[in-house]
């Protein structure tokens, strides 16, 4: 998920990002080296503040902000408060390394982000620079990663593809066409989606690959709809989606169900707006999370306290959990040095242990010498040996105002049932 191409940055967005990074609310200029006495713990955020994926920066910074609120209101980490500093990677691998180097000048103890489009450009840089990373995104090439300093708190796109297929079949939609752009991220959905859909009894009528940025996709749409599919699965950047959906409206193709990836799930987002008048009935997007229980409810209170709304932006719970997990690992290790505490991320997140749902309650248990199992805003934060989590998925639709409505939850158990079938 979350893929893009190189493009010109919007001047207004660039100025806004620069202002954010320079301000005390988002960064600490000349922050002291991590772990020094009395200094704040610097959290680095690497997000696309400019370009066609700039909405992801709002998702990323919002999750970081609420996570820092949760930790700082409980006294911080070992007496240190958290502060954030950000760099703009434009969701472009070319810009990723300069953005990473910019963040390193602020001496972060850990990072949240980047999203899938740029993680592979910097994934080898975290351990040599002694900074732990909690990336966001479901890039399938990370399913079997082996990086000591990298953790992924969002479920893989391979699981998301299964959820999309499962949801369609459960609604009786057994013939489908796929419309995915040619990015590695979008194409990562295709094999697991085809496999799961076929195992569940579905039939793929057409598999269309879009070249991003074209002026028309009428020919691609005609090919996708030639067999009269009952459902469309899709993933593309927002600019291409605007053209695709506009052409689809003119051709009368927006009156059947479309199931998109998590990027399309944003309330009042660009995708839902571009989809047109039938978005409230025909557009559904898969979002990795199992939002329920004490951890999620506590996150909602924090989110409302910070943003005065409970209309949650996608992935914010992943950023929130990343902040809490890193802070708990430092607390357990009694150190802010990643060389010391990085091994404790799994110790505070994985069973066995006493389940705890808030930073303050988990810290109390740690100080009593108890083994904990943090269960947070996104649900299960248990990492496997590849530092990946396995969550359920919300299938989100929209009301007439394009706010989210939950159409269904595809549970981890249901996903595993498809995997067990060979899907």
C-alpha positions in Angstrom: 0.0 0.0 0.0 0.8 3.7 -0.2 2.8 3.8 -3.5 3.6 6.8 -5.7 5.8 8.3 -8.4 8.1 11.2 -8.6 6.3 14.5 -9.1 6.5 18.2 -8.6 5.8 19.3 -5.0 3.1 21.8 -4.3 4.6 25.1 -3.1 2.0 25.6 -0.5 2.4 22.1 1.0 6.1 22.5 1.0 5.9 25.7 2.9 3.5 24.2 5.4 5.8 21.2 5.9 8.8 23.5 6.4 6.9 25.5 9.0 5.9 22.4 10.8 9.4 21.0 11.0 10.7 24.4 12.2 8.1 24.9 14.9 8.4 23.7 18.4 5.2 21.6 18.0 6.9 19.3 15.6 10.6 19.4 16.3 13.4 20.5 18.5 16.1 22.3 16.6 19.5 21.3 17.8 18.1 18.7 20.1 20.6 17.1 22.5 22.0 13.7 21.7 19.7 10.9 22.7 19.8 9.7 26.2 21.8 12.6 27.7 20.7 13.8 31.1 17.7 16.1 31.1 17.3 16.0 27.3 14.1 15.1 25.5 13.8 11.8 23.6 13.5 12.8 20.0 11.0 10.9 17.8 11.8 11.1 14.1 8.9 11.0 11.6 9.6 10.4 7.9 6.5 11.1 5.9 5.4 12.7 2.5 4.5 16.3 3.3 4.5 17.1 -0.5 3.4 15.4 -3.6 0.3 13.3 -4.6 0.6 11.2 -1.4 0.9 14.2 1.0 -2.3 13.1 2.8 -0.1 10.3 4.4 1.8 13.0 6.3 -1.4 13.9 8.1 -2.1 10.3 9.0 1.5 9.8 10.2 1.9 13.0 12.2 -1.6 12.5 13.8 -0.6 9.1 15.1 2.7 10.3 16.4 1.0 13.3 18.1 -1.6 11.2 19.9 1.0 8.6 20.9 3.3 11.3 22.4 0.3 12.7 24.3 -0.4 9.3 25.8 3.2 8.9 26.9 4.0 12.4 28.0 0.8 12.8 30.1 2.1 9.8 32.1 5.4 11.4 32.8 7.3 10.5 29.7 10.0 7.8 29.5 12.4 7.4 32.5 11.7 11.1 33.2 12.3 12.2 29.6 9.5 13.8 27.6 9.0 12.9 23.9 9.4 15.5 21.2 9.0 15.0 17.4 10.9 16.2 14.4 9.9 15.5 10.8 11.4 15.2 7.3 9.7 15.1 3.9 10.4 12.1 1.7 7.7 13.0 -0.9 6.8 9.3 -0.9 9.6 9.0 -3.4 12.6 6.7 -3.0 14.9 9.3 -4.6 14.0 11.7 -1.8 14.1 9.1 1.0 17.9 9.1 1.8 18.2 12.9 2.0 15.2 12.9 4.3 16.7 10.2 6.5 20.0 12.1 6.7 18.1 15.2 7.7 16.4 13.3 10.5 19.7 11.9 11.8 21.0 15.4 12.4 18.3 15.7 15.1 19.6 12.5 16.8 16.3 10.6 17.1 16.1 7.6 19.4 13.5 6.0 17.2 11.5 6.7 14.1 7.9 6.2 13.0 7.6 5.7 9.2 8.2 5.9 6.5 5.3 4.4 4.6 5.7 1.6 2.0 6.9 3.7 -1.0 10.2 4.6 0.6 11.0 2.1 3.4 13.1 -0.1 1.1 15.3 2.9 0.2 16.4 3.3 3.9 15.7 0.0 5.6 19.4 -0.9 5.8 20.2 2.4 7.5 18.6 2.1 10.9 20.9 -0.3 12.7 24.1 1.4 11.5 22.7 4.7 12.8 21.5 3.2 16.1 17.9 4.2 15.6 15.0 1.9 15.9 12.2 2.1 13.3 8.4 1.4 13.3 7.4 1.6 9.7 3.8 1.9 8.5 2.5 0.0 5.5 1.8 -3.5 4.2 4.5 -3.9 1.5 4.5 -7.6 0.7 8.3 -7.7 0.2 8.7 -7.1 3.9 6.7 -10.2 4.9 9.9 -12.2 5.6 12.2 -9.3 6.5 15.1 -9.8 8.9 16.1 -6.4 10.4 16.8 -6.2 14.1 15.9 -2.5 14.3 12.8 -2.5 12.1 9.2 -3.3 13.2 6.0 -3.2 11.3 2.8 -2.5 13.3 0.4 -2.8 10.3 -0.6 -6.0 8.8 0.8 -7.1 5.4 -0.9 -6.3 2.1 -1.0 -10.1 1.5 -3.4 -10.3 4.4 -5.3 -7.3 3.2 -5.8 -9.0 -0.2 -7.2 -12.0 1.5 -9.6 -9.8 3.5 -10.8 -8.1 0.2 -11.4 -11.4 -1.4 -13.2 -12.9 1.7 -15.5 -9.8 2.0 -16.5 -10.1 -1.7 -17.2 -13.8 -1.6 -19.3 -13.4 1.6 -21.5 -10.9 -0.3 -22.0 -13.4 -3.2 -19.8 -11.5 -5.6 -18.0 -14.4 -7.4 -16.8 -12.7 -10.6 -14.3 -9.9 -10.5 -12.0 -7.8 -12.5 -8.7 -6.3 -11.1 -7.6 -2.8 -11.8 -4.2 -2.1 -10.2 -1.5 0.4 -11.2 2.0 -0.8 -12.2 3.7 0.2 -9.0 5.4 -2.6 -7.0 3.2 -1.8 -4.1 -0.1 -2.1 -5.9 1.1 -5.1 -7.9 2.0 -6.8 -4.6 -1.8 -7.2 -4.0 -2.4 -9.1 -7.2 -1.0 -12.6 -6.6 -2.5 -13.1 -3.0 -5.8 -11.6 -4.1 -6.1 -13.8 -7.2 -5.1 -16.9 -5.1 -7.5 -16.2 -2.3 -10.4 -15.3 -4.5 -10.1 -18.4 -6.6 -9.7 -20.7 -3.5 -13.0 -19.2 -2.2 -14.8 -20.0 -5.4 -14.4 -16.8 -7.3 -13.4 -16.2 -10.9 -11.1 -13.4 -12.2 -12.4 -12.1 -15.5 -9.7 -9.5 -16.2 -6.5 -8.3 -14.6 -5.8 -4.7 -15.8 -2.5 -2.9 -15.1 -2.7 0.9 -15.2 0.1 3.2 -16.2 -0.2 6.1 -13.8 -0.8 9.6 -14.9 -2.7 8.9 -18.2 -5.3 11.3 -19.5 -7.9 8.6 -20.0 -8.5 5.0 -18.8 -11.6 4.4 -20.9 -10.0 1.6 -22.8 -8.9 -0.1 -19.6 -12.3 0.2 -18.1 -14.0 -1.3 -21.2 -11.7 -4.3 -20.9 -12.3 -4.7 -17.2 -16.1 -4.6 -17.7 -16.4 -6.6 -20.9 -17.2 -9.8 -18.9 -19.7 -8.0 -16.7 -18.0 -8.5 -13.3 -19.9 -8.4 -10.1 -17.1 -6.6 -8.2 -14.0 -4.6 -9.0 -10.8 -4.8 -6.9 -8.5 -1.8 -7.3 -5.4 0.1 -6.1 -3.9 3.2 -7.7 -2.5 6.6 -6.7 -5.0 9.4 -6.1 -4.4 11.3 -9.3 -4.9 8.2 -11.5 -8.0 7.3 -9.4 -9.5 10.7 -10.1 -9.2 10.0 -13.9 -10.3 6.4 -13.6 -13.3 7.2 -11.5 -14.3 10.1 -13.7 -14.1 7.9 -16.8 -16.1 5.2 -15.0 -18.9 7.7 -14.2 -19.2 8.7 -17.8 -19.3 5.1 -18.9 -21.8 4.0 -16.2 -19.3 1.7 -14.4 -19.7 3.0 -10.9 -22.9 1.2 -10.0 -21.4 -2.0 -8.9 -19.2 -2.7 -5.8 -15.6 -1.5 -5.9 -13.3 -2.8 -3.2 -10.1 -0.7 -2.7 -7.0 -0.8 -0.6 -6.6 1.0 2.7 -5.5 4.3 1.0 -9.0 4.7 -0.2 -10.5 4.4 3.3 -10.0 8.0 4.5 -13.2 9.8 5.6 -14.0 12.6 3.2 -10.8 11.6 1.4 -9.7 12.2 -2.2 -10.7 8.7 -3.3 -14.2 8.8 -1.9 -14.8 12.3 -3.3 -13.5 11.3 -6.8 -15.6 8.1 -6.8 -18.7 10.1 -7.3 -22.4 9.9 -6.2 -22.4 6.2 -5.6 -19.5 6.2 -3.1 -21.9 5.8 -0.2 -23.3 2.6 -1.6 -20.6 1.0 -3.8 -17.1 1.9 -2.5 -15.5 -0.2 0.3 -11.9 -0.1 1.5 -10.0 -2.5 3.6 -8.1 -1.1 6.6 -5.8 -3.2 8.7 -6.9 -3.1 12.3 -8.9 -4.9 14.9 -10.4 -1.9 16.6 -12.1 -3.1 19.8 -11.4 -3.5 23.5 -9.8 -1.4 26.2 -6.7 -0.4 24.1 -8.8 1.0 21.3 -11.2 2.7 23.6 -8.4 4.4 25.5 -6.9 5.5 22.1 -10.2 7.1 21.2 -10.1 9.1 24.4 -6.6 10.3 23.7 -7.5 11.1 20.1 -10.5 13.1 21.1 -8.4 15.0 23.7 -5.9 16.0 21.1 -8.1 16.6 18.0 -11.6 17.1 19.5 -13.1 14.4 17.3 -13.4 10.6 17.2 -13.4 10.5 13.4 -10.2 8.5 13.2 -7.7 8.9 10.3 -6.3 5.7 8.9 -3.1 4.3 10.3 -3.1 6.7 13.3 -3.5 3.7 15.7 -0.4 2.1 14.2 1.6 5.3 14.8 0.2 5.5 18.3 1.1 1.9 19.2 4.6 2.4 17.8 5.2 5.3 20.2 3.8 3.3 23.1 5.8 0.2 22.3 9.1 2.0 22.0 8.4 3.8 25.2 7.6 0.6 27.1 10.7 -1.1 25.7 12.9 1.7 27.0 11.2 1.6 30.3 11.7 -2.2 30.6 15.4 -1.9 29.6 15.9 1.2 31.9 17.7 2.8 29.0 17.1 5.1 26.1 19.9 3.6 24.0 18.4 1.5 21.2 21.4 -0.9 21.4 20.0 -1.8 24.8 16.3 -1.6 24.4 15.5 -2.8 20.9 15.4 -6.4 22.1 12.7 -5.5 24.6 10.2 -4.4 22.0 9.1 -8.1 21.6 9.3 -8.5 25.4 6.6 -5.9 26.0 4.4 -6.7 23.1 4.3 -10.5 22.9 2.8 -13.1 25.1 3.1 -14.6 27.6 2.4 -11.7 30.1 -0.2 -9.7 31.7 -2.3 -7.9 29.1 -2.3 -4.1 29.6 -3.9 -1.5 27.4 -2.5 1.9 28.4 1.0 3.3 28.8 0.6 4.2 32.4 -0.8 0.8 33.5 1.8 -1.1 31.6 4.6 1.0 33.2 3.2 0.2 36.6 3.4 -3.5 35.9 6.9 -3.2 34.5 8.1 -1.4 37.7 6.6 -4.2 39.7 8.8 -6.7 37.8 5.8 -8.1 35.8 6.0 -9.5 32.3 3.5 -7.5 30.1 1.7 -8.1 26.8 0.7 -4.7 25.5 -2.5 -4.8 23.5 -3.1 -1.4 21.9 -5.2 0.7 19.6 -4.7 -1.5 16.6 -5.5 -4.7 18.6 -2.9 -7.5 18.5 0.6 -6.1 18.6 2.3 -9.5 18.8 5.3 -9.6 16.4 6.4 -12.7 14.6 10.1 -13.6 14.0 10.1 -11.2 11.0 8.8 -8.3 13.2 5.4 -8.3 11.5 2.0 -8.3 13.1 -1.1 -10.2 12.0 -4.3 -8.2 12.4 -7.9 -8.4 11.3 -9.3 -5.8 8.8 -12.1 -3.3 8.9 -14.1 -3.1 5.7 -15.0 0.6 5.6 -17.7 2.2 3.6 -19.0 5.8 3.6 -22.2 7.6 4.4 -23.7 10.4 2.3 -21.3 12.9 3.9 -18.4 10.5 3.1 -17.7 9.8 6.7 -16.7 6.2 7.5 -19.2 3.4 8.3 -17.9 0.0 9.2 -19.5 -2.5 6.8 -17.8 -5.6 8.2 -14.8 -6.9 10.2 -12.7 -9.7 8.7 -11.2 -11.3 11.7 -7.7 -13.0 12.0 -9.5 -16.3 12.4 -11.3 -15.8 9.1 -8.1 -14.8 7.4 -6.3 -17.9 8.8 -9.2 -20.1 7.5 -8.5 -18.9 3.9 -4.7 -19.5 4.4 -5.4 -23.0 5.6 -7.3 -23.7 2.4 -4.2 -22.7 0.5 -5.4 -19.2 -0.3 
